[in-house]
Amino acid sequence: MITHVILSVLLLATCTPRIVVHASAPTEVVILTDDTFEHDTQAATGQTTGIWCVLFTSPSQDRTSHQAAVALWESLAANEEKDIIYAMVDLDVNKKISRRFKGIQAPTAVLLKDRGMYTYSVPESDDSYDHMIGFVSGSYILLPRQSVPLESAGGVQDDREEGSFLGLDEGSLARLKWAVPMLLLALGWKALVYWNQSSLSAAHHQQINSKQEKNVTEKTVGVQKSSLPKQKAGPVTAEASRSKKDTLDGKKGK
């Protein structure tokens, strides 16, 4: 009996239609940033938070187009009967998203749907509202479905490359600022010592060479002197002896 009751309850539970409650889309434009984009839209991780139509804009490129696109998005978001979440991201401020979707030129609408994305250049005409409604309602299928770039394409590594030198963080850069001068000082000191040693060594070798040259010169002169014939003293003549004697006698007389 108990078994039949349990089976009846299970059968009733499986036959009862499941009611899925969808949260209503906000009536204001959602502002997305580098920190909230993937978390809110889940663009590359399943898109389970709903259908998003994101305006990629850049005020620095064309402020007039930017203002017109923002006004259009506010009108689209104000429609309470929609099931699409309208959002906006500023590419001038959010560099990670800008690098992640680097092929997109602002202002562009990006529809995140069917685990892909469809891009559409935001129209600048009087009927731009109708064009956008037509795009998100079905005409997007006429455009190629693109894969959503992974979040790692604009991750921490790219962020370091954007704002720092050689991908180093601020702490590493601070240490590098001290290390580089010390390294240059050490290299300069080593070069100075090497130059002094080279100079002393060159002077020492020059002194040795000078001494060797002097010794060689002295030896050469000595050899030359020794090779000269010695002159023998000739016999003293009588006239020379007499002249010498007269000289001595003259000195004594004085």
Phi, psi and omega in degrees: 000312179297322179298317179296321180295317180296317179295323180294319180295317179297319179296320179294321181293322181284334181273341181289127181296140180276131180258118180258123181261120178265133176289139181289144180289143180295150180267012175233155179289129179275127179270120180257148179229180177302325184278334187251348189303301184289325180297319183279315186272333187050043185304318183251007184232040173113334180055048182270358182266002178125184178266126183245138172239106189255130175270117174267113185231160180216096182302331183288337182278310181209097185294326180294313178296322179298313181295321179294319180293321179296317178297321178297316182294324178295323177292319179294320181289334183288346180289115185283346183267003183279160174239020182245138178266121179263130183223170183215145176224134180268112182288339179291329184263320186265087186290328179297315179294322179299319178286324181296318178250054189292343180274357184266130179256131180280149357272131182223140174267131178242114179266116179264105185204151178056036179056034176210195178215151179233129182254143184214124179293127184295123181289148178239077181211174181294332181257029181298328178298313180295322178298318180291321177297318177296322181296308184286339183277338181174334184289351177298335182292345177282349180260155180293136176280129183248151176283143179281127178301142179292154182296330181297339179295339176234036187276203187296322182297315178295324181295323177293320181294331182287319189249006182213177184264126177059028178070022181266149177279179185296321179296317179294323178294321179297317178293324180293325180296329177276326185289322183297311177299321179295321178294318179295322178295318179295318178295321178296318179296318179297320179294322179294316178298316180298321180293319178297316179297320179295320180294315179297319179296319179294319179294320179297315178296322180294320179296317179298317180296321179297316178297318179296318179296320179296317179297318179297320180295315180298318178296322180294317179295319179298319178295319180295319179295319181291338181275348180285142180288138179282137180270126180274143179286127181283168180293143180280123181282162181294326180292320180292323180293320180294320180295322180291322180293320178298323181295318180291321180294322180296321180292325180288323180296327178289000000 
